[in-house]
Amino acid sequence: MCKSKIYHSLLVFICVINVLSCNKSNQKPPIETSKPNFVFILVDDLGWRDVGAFGSTFYETPNIDELASDGVRFTNAYAAAPICSPTRLSIMTGKYPARLNGTDWFGAPQPDDPYPMWWVNRYRRDELPLTTAEYTERMPLEEVTLAEALKDAGYSTFFAGKWHLGPEGYWPENQGFDVNKGGYTAGGPHSYFSPYKNPRLEDGPKGEQLPHRLAEETVKFIKNHKDQPFLAYLSFYSVHVPLQARKDLIQKYEKKKKEEGLEPRMGREDWREVRLNQTHPVYAGMVDAMDQAVGMVLGSLKDAGLDSNTIIFFMSDNGGLSTVNGYPTSNAPLRDGKGWLYEGGIREPMIIKWPGVTQAGTTNGTPVISTDFYPTILDMAELPPKSEQARDGVSLVPLLKGKKLDRKRIYWHFPHYSPQGGFPGSAVRQGKWKLIHNYETNRLQLYNLLDDISEAHNLVEQYPDTARILFQHLDKWRNDVGARMPIPINKDLKK
């Protein structure tokens, strides 16, 4: 090759390098994608069998079912309590409610409060043998919440829906959330249709439905924060009473009920009625509307190109309501429902989708509990917890990566009567065994959940050593967390 050609080729090469260098210098720096986003979906009063992926054939939940098919379905997942506020407290703090003395729903009677007659009459007794244990009606501001931990690490934090963790001054904006859409003191909505009369949610057009609105607000937040890590915590008021649904959805399930020839079947728990099958058209419409709202949020992640870097959690705060208020759902084959320490009151539908880590469409039967979310999320974000953070939960990351969970037992403490008929008590689960201590009767109940998921056969007399050892563990745990106990009732309280 002659010198002129070599010189020309060299000039061309230099020009190409210069052009590439100029283009590179004009490019925007790549968006930081190492931190995962988190979407946490919490449904109120949704029973273990209330979605298709967990066995419902009456309620239609295609969006939640799709999430389950993309993630891991946990079949032995538990709320930390059979009612709402304590479970929500456990998620925000990673601690058992008994450790923080937040064991009842915030607003329930304290020991010195008169028991309302509707409460006493619900038990059909002249008097209750015990009064409720004293409890704290707010999440302490001193607690470093999940939202505060992520916010300190550079996350934007968003809350929509039901809070029920304390009075004004203890609302989401005071506990680490940058944005609060609808979270305040109340445990239930004034209405599922606008006007909402909610001090943290502006009314929409007349007739707008609450789950749709909450999903809409969540979608808006996701779109506005797609270039930075975020926690979007969507806490539905659904499917808590009042029982209200869109007319078209009620008609849909009335038609389905008629076509399938379904009629309500009722059982008994002592003198109380318990629904045994799912046939309530209004409740079905509420579940359907909630599922549609979930679909809106999941769709927005795909539209924003965030689905591959967003970890999704789905959970309920307690079992489905089956013993009062119209008996809206059934948790069968689980025993009873919301307000009870039996499986129907504490076992929940739980799904985790972690793109690139979890294997799609798998199930896991390891017992897990709502205190585990906090340390799990910190682990996923590579944020080591401080000494007092999430001390009662364990990270589920090893479990999600196919390993075993290093924990022997999980516990519950509910020293209160519930409006749904439940008794004061505590419980412990270890492997297949579950022990319940009924404070009212001071008796133990032992169940083999592997063989008896309905808790129909008390095995205390057949396995006294197992019951004794589990009770020792339960008693030690109560002492360790400083659990408060109910006391004999003062007859003057009901006057």
ZAMARGU-4260 file (C-alpha; in steps of 0.2 Angstrom, whole numbers, plus 5000, padded with zeros to 4 digits):
<rodrens>
0) 5000/5000/5000 | 5007/5017/4995 | 5010/5031/5008 | 4996/5042/5002 | 4983/5028/5005
5) 4990/5024/5022 | 4989/5042/5027 | 4971/5043/5020 | 4966/5028/5030 | 4974/5035/5046
10) 4964/5051/5044 | 4948/5042/5042 | 4951/5032/5057 | 4955/5048/5067 | 4939/5056/5061
15) 4928/5041/5066 | 4936/5041/5084 | 4933/5059/5086 | 4915/5057/5081 | 4912/5043/5093
20) 4920/5053/5107 | 4909/5068/5103 | 4893/5057/5103 | 4899/5049/5120 | 4902/5066/5128
25) 4884/5072/5123 | 4876/5057/5130 | 4867/5058/5147 | 4874/5048/5161 | 4865/5031/5163
30) 4851/5030/5176 | 4856/5021/5192 | 4847/5005/5191 | 4857/4995/5205 | 4844/4998/5218
35) 4827/4989/5216 | 4810/4997/5217 | 4797/4990/5229 | 4779/4989/5227 | 4770/4983/5242
40) 4751/4978/5240 | 4742/4976/5256 | 4723/4971/5256 | 4712/4973/5271 | 4702/4958/5277
45) 4706/4947/5262 | 4705/4929/5266 | 4717/4915/5262 | 4705/4907/5249 | 4699/4924/5242
50) 4709/4924/5226 | 4709/4911/5212 | 4728/4907/5214 | 4724/4901/5232 | 4708/4891/5227
55) 4693/4903/5225 | 4682/4897/5211 | 4669/4911/5214 | 4679/4927/5215 | 4688/4931/5199
60) 4706/4939/5201 | 4715/4937/5185 | 4728/4950/5189 | 4733/4943/5206 | 4733/4926/5198
65) 4745/4932/5185 | 4756/4939/5198 | 4756/4922/5207 | 4761/4914/5190 | 4776/4926/5189
70) 4782/4924/5207 | 4782/4913/5222 | 4765/4909/5231 | 4768/4906/5250 | 4755/4893/5256
75) 4759/4895/5275 | 4761/4914/5276 | 4754/4923/5292 | 4748/4939/5298 | 4756/4944/5315
80) 4738/4946/5322 | 4720/4941/5318 | 4715/4959/5316 | 4722/4974/5306 | 4732/4987/5316
85) 4744/4975/5324 | 4748/4967/5308 | 4751/4984/5299 | 4762/4988/5314 | 4773/4972/5312
90) 4776/4976/5293 | 4781/4994/5297 | 4793/4989/5311 | 4798/4971/5308 | 4793/4968/5326
95) 4780/4957/5335 | 4765/4968/5340 | 4767/4962/5358 | 4784/4969/5359 | 4777/4986/5355
100) 4761/4983/5365 | 4751/4986/5349 | 4740/4971/5350 | 4722/4976/5347 | 4715/4986/5332
105) 4718/5005/5336 | 4702/5012/5343 | 4696/4996/5352 | 4691/4997/5371 | 4704/4999/5384
110) 4702/4991/5401 | 4695/5006/5409 | 4682/5009/5395 | 4664/5002/5396 | 4662/4988/5384
115) 4648/4993/5372 | 4632/4982/5374 | 4633/4977/5356 | 4650/4969/5360 | 4644/4960/5376
120) 4628/4954/5367 | 4639/4947/5353 | 4645/4935/5365 | 4628/4931/5372 | 4634/4931/5390
125) 4629/4941/5405 | 4647/4946/5408 | 4664/4943/5400 | 4676/4933/5412 | 4691/4944/5406
130) 4693/4962/5401 | 4705/4967/5387 | 4723/4970/5390 | 4729/4988/5389 | 4737/4992/5373
135) 4745/5007/5364 | 4735/5015/5351 | 4748/5022/5340 | 4765/5017/5331 | 4778/5026/5341
140) 4787/5039/5332 | 4803/5033/5339 | 4802/5017/5329 | 4812/5018/5313 | 4799/5012/5300
145) 4802/5003/5284 | 4798/5019/5275 | 4811/5029/5285 | 4825/5016/5282 | 4822/5016/5264
150) 4820/5035/5263 | 4837/5037/5272 | 4845/5026/5258 | 4839/5038/5245 | 4822/5030/5241
155) 4806/5040/5237 | 4792/5034/5247 | 4773/5034/5244 | 4758/5028/5253 | 4740/5026/5247
160) 4725/5019/5257 | 4722/5013/5274 | 4734/5017/5288 | 4725/5014/5305 | 4741/5016/5315
165) 4737/5031/5326 | 4729/5048/5327 | 4735/5064/5318 | 4753/5067/5321 | 4756/5048/5318
170) 4750/5047/5300 | 4761/5041/5285 | 4769/5058/5282 | 4775/5057/5300 | 4782/5040/5298
175) 4793/5041/5283 | 4782/5043/5268 | 4785/5058/5256 | 4767/5056/5249 | 4751/5051/5258
180) 4735/5048/5248 | 4721/5043/5260 | 4730/5036/5275 | 4724/5043/5292 | 4716/5037/5309
185) 4701/5027/5302 | 4701/5008/5300 | 4688/5008/5287 | 4681/5020/5273 | 4666/5031/5275
190) 4661/5025/5258 | 4669/5016/5243 | 4662/5029/5231 | 4666/5048/5231 | 4663/5058/5241
195) 4675/5049/5252 | 4676/5061/5267 | 4694/5057/5269 | 4706/5071/5276 | 4720/5064/5266
200) 4711/5061/5249 | 4703/5074/5239 | 4685/5069/5233 | 4685/5063/5215 | 4670/5064/5203
205) 4654/5058/5211 | 4653/5039/5210 | 4672/5037/5207 | 4677/5020/5216 | 4690/5020/5230
210) 4701/5006/5224 | 4702/5013/5207 | 4707/5030/5214 | 4720/5023/5225 | 4728/5013/5211
215) 4727/5029/5200 | 4737/5039/5213 | 4750/5025/5214 | 4752/5024/5195 | 4754/5043/5195
220) 4768/5041/5208 | 4777/5027/5198 | 4777/5037/5182 | 4784/5053/5191 | 4798/5043/5200
225) 4803/5030/5187 | 4821/5037/5186 | 4824/5035/5205 | 4822/5021/5217 | 4805/5021/5226
230) 4794/5012/5238 | 4776/5012/5233 | 4765/5005/5247 | 4747/5002/5241 | 4736/4998/5256
235) 4719/4995/5250 | 4704/4999/5261 | 4696/4985/5251 | 4688/4973/5256 | 4684/4979/5273
240) 4666/4983/5277 | 4655/4992/5272 | 4650/4980/5259 | 4649/4991/5243 | 4652/4987/5225
245) 4649/4993/5208 | 4632/4988/5201 | 4639/4980/5186 | 4650/4969/5197 | 4636/4964/5209
250) 4625/4959/5194 | 4640/4949/5187 | 4641/4938/5202 | 4623/4937/5205 | 4622/4929/5188
255) 4636/4918/5192 | 4629/4913/5208 | 4612/4908/5200 | 4620/4899/5185 | 4631/4888/5197
260) 4616/4885/5208 | 4625/4892/5224 | 4617/4894/5240 | 4625/4900/5257 | 4631/4886/5268
265) 4633/4890/5286 | 4642/4881/5301 | 4645/4885/5319 | 4658/4890/5331 | 4651/4887/5348
270) 4635/4897/5346 | 4641/4908/5332 | 4637/4906/5314 | 4652/4904/5301 | 4651/4905/5282
275) 4657/4889/5274 | 4656/4894/5256 | 4659/4909/5244 | 4643/4915/5237 | 4641/4934/5242
280) 4639/4944/5226 | 4643/4961/5234 | 4659/4955/5242 | 4664/4946/5226 | 4662/4963/5217
285) 4673/4971/5230 | 4687/4958/5227 | 4685/4960/5208 | 4687/4979/5209 | 4702/4977/5220
290) 4710/4965/5208 | 4707/4977/5193 | 4716/4990/5203 | 4730/4979/5206 | 4731/4976/5187
295) 4732/4995/5184 | 4747/4996/5195 | 4756/4981/5188 | 4752/4987/5170 | 4760/5004/5174
300) 4776/4995/5179 | 4777/4987/5162 | 4773/5003/5153 | 4786/5012/5162 | 4799/4999/5158
305) 4801/4996/5177 | 4795/4978/5179 | 4812/4970/5177 | 4819/4980/5192 | 4804/4981/5203
310) 4800/4968/5217 | 4782/4966/5221 | 4774/4960/5237 | 4756/4955/5240 | 4748/4951/5257
315) 4733/4953/5267 | 4732/4960/5285 | 4721/4946/5293 | 4709/4933/5288 | 4693/4935/5279
320) 4677/4941/5288 | 4666/4925/5291 | 4657/4927/5307 | 4649/4944/5308 | 4644/4959/5297
325) 4634/4949/5284 | 4647/4934/5284 | 4654/4940/5268 | 4667/4927/5264 | 4672/4909/5269
330) 4690/4904/5273 | 4686/4885/5272 | 4694/4873/5274 | 4702/4884/5287 | 4693/4887/5304
335) 4684/4903/5307 | 4691/4920/5301 | 4695/4938/5306 | 4697/4940/5324 | 4701/4922/5328
340) 4718/4914/5332 | 4713/4899/5321 | 4720/4897/5304 | 4706/4907/5296 | 4710/4922/5306
345) 4729/4923/5303 | 4734/4913/5287 | 4735/4924/5272 | 4737/4924/5253 | 4755/4930/5250
350) 4765/4932/5234 | 4783/4939/5231 | 4789/4942/5213 | 4808/4946/5212 | 4813/4948/5194
355) 4829/4938/5190 | 4828/4929/5207 | 4812/4920/5210 | 4807/4906/5199 | 4790/4910/5191
360) 4775/4900/5196 | 4783/4891/5211 | 4775/4888/5228 | 4783/4888/5245 | 4776/4880/5261
365) 4788/4887/5274 | 4779/4896/5288 | 4783/4915/5286 | 4775/4930/5295 | 4772/4948/5292
370) 4787/4953/5303 | 4798/4946/5289 | 4794/4959/5276 | 4805/4973/5284 | 4821/4963/5285
375) 4818/4955/5268 | 4816/4972/5259 | 4832/4979/5268 | 4841/4963/5263 | 4835/4965/5245
380) 4841/4983/5245 | 4858/4978/5253 | 4854/4989/5268 | 4860/4981/5284 | 4847/4984/5298
385) 4853/4993/5314 | 4852/4985/5330 | 4834/4989/5335 | 4827/4987/5317 | 4816/4973/5312
390) 4822/4962/5327 | 4808/4949/5327 | 4808/4946/5308 | 4820/4936/5297 | 4825/4940/5279
395) 4816/4928/5267 | 4830/4931/5254 | 4838/4914/5257 | 4821/4906/5255 | 4818/4916/5239
400) 4835/4909/5232 | 4830/4891/5235 | 4838/4889/5252 | 4830/4885/5269 | 4825/4897/5282
405) 4834/4896/5299 | 4820/4899/5311 | 4811/4886/5322 | 4795/4895/5328 | 4783/4910/5325
410) 4771/4917/5338 | 4755/4927/5341 | 4748/4936/5356 | 4730/4943/5355 | 4725/4947/5373
415) 4708/4954/5368 | 4690/4949/5363 | 4687/4953/5345 | 4671/4960/5338 | 4671/4944/5327
420) 4669/4933/5342 | 4687/4928/5345 | 4694/4924/5362 | 4709/4931/5371 | 4724/4920/5368
425) 4741/4917/5361 | 4749/4904/5349 | 4765/4896/5343 | 4769/4886/5327 | 4784/4875/5325
430) 4784/4864/5310 | 4768/4855/5308 | 4762/4859/5326 | 4752/4873/5332 | 4748/4877/5350
435) 4734/4889/5356 | 4733/4895/5374 | 4715/4901/5377 | 4716/4914/5391 | 4697/4913/5394
440) 4697/4895/5399 | 4716/4893/5402 | 4716/4878/5391 | 4728/4872/5377 | 4724/4866/5360
445) 4736/4857/5350 | 4734/4854/5331 | 4744/4845/5318 | 4742/4857/5303 | 4749/4845/5291
450) 4735/4832/5293 | 4722/4844/5300 | 4722/4861/5292 | 4704/4864/5298 | 4710/4862/5317
455) 4696/4850/5320 | 4706/4838/5332 | 4714/4844/5348 | 4729/4832/5351 | 4734/4839/5368
460) 4729/4822/5377 | 4738/4812/5363 | 4754/4822/5363 | 4756/4830/5380 | 4775/4831/5379
465) 4774/4841/5363 | 4761/4852/5370 | 4771/4855/5386 | 4787/4859/5376 | 4778/4871/5365
470) 4769/4880/5379 | 4786/4882/5388 | 4792/4891/5372 | 4777/4901/5371 | 4778/4907/5389
475) 4796/4911/5387 | 4793/4921/5372 | 4778/4931/5380 | 4790/4936/5394 | 4804/4940/5382
480) 4793/4953/5373 | 4784/4959/5388 | 4767/4954/5383 | 4753/4961/5392 | 4739/4950/5398
485) 4720/4952/5401 | 4714/4953/5418 | 4698/4947/5427 | 4684/4959/5422 | 4677/4972/5434
490) 4658/4971/5434 | 4657/4990/5435 | 4664/4992/5418 | 4648/4988/5409 | 4636/4998/5420
</rodrens>
